[in-house]
């Protein structure tokens, strides 16, 4: 992802828009994690998706539309090897 700006990297890294939402909601802002409201989080995610050409400027982002977003790298995302194998905890 060398040579990409932060917003381009964010749009191409996350395989699902819901994962991007979850990360932003839990980690932002840096100085006060988990302090964004749900509406503010949707606004930040919509902004990032718009910068990546994934969501139009007048696009609506909410709990219904967020899971329907198809991220550019959804089918190209390859998890780390230790996360590829699902094992039973027993």
BELFEN-V939196 format. One record per residue. N is the residue number from 1. RES is the residue in one small letter. SS is DSSP state (a for helix, b for strand, c for the rest). BURIAL is b if it has 16 or more other C-alpha atoms within 10 Angstrom, else e. Layout:
[[N,RES,SS,BURIAL] [N,RES,SS,BURIAL]]
//
This chain:
[[1,x,c,e] [2,x,c,e] [3,x,c,e] [4,x,c,e] [5,x,c,e] [6,x,a,e] [7,x,a,e] [8,x,a,b] [9,x,a,e] [10,x,a,b] [11,x,a,b] [12,x,a,b] [13,x,a,b] [14,x,c,b] [15,x,c,b] [16,x,b,b] [17,x,a,b] [18,x,a,b] [19,x,a,e] [20,x,a,b] [21,x,a,b] [22,x,a,e] [23,x,a,e] [24,x,a,b] [25,x,a,b] [26,x,a,e] [27,x,a,e] [28,x,c,e] [29,x,c,e] [30,x,a,e] [31,x,a,e] [32,x,a,e] [33,x,c,e] [34,x,c,b] [35,x,c,e] [36,x,c,b] [37,x,c,e] [38,x,a,e] [39,x,a,e] [40,x,a,e] [41,x,a,b] [42,x,a,b] [43,x,a,b] [44,x,a,b] [45,x,a,b] [46,x,a,b] [47,x,a,b] [48,x,a,b] [49,x,a,b] [50,x,a,b] [51,x,a,b] [52,x,c,b] [53,x,c,e] [54,x,c,b] [55,x,c,b] [56,x,c,e] [57,x,c,e] [58,x,c,e] [59,x,c,e] [60,x,c,e] [61,x,c,b] [62,x,c,e] [63,x,c,e] [64,x,c,e] [65,x,c,e] [66,x,a,b] [67,x,a,e] [68,x,a,e] [69,x,c,e] [70,x,b,e] [71,x,c,b] [72,x,c,b] [73,x,c,e] [74,x,c,e] [75,x,c,e] [76,x,c,e] [77,x,c,e] [78,x,c,e] [79,x,c,e] [80,x,c,e] [81,x,a,e] [82,x,a,e] [83,x,a,e] [84,x,a,e] [85,x,c,e] [86,x,c,e] [87,x,c,e] [88,x,c,e] [89,x,c,e] [90,x,c,e]]
//
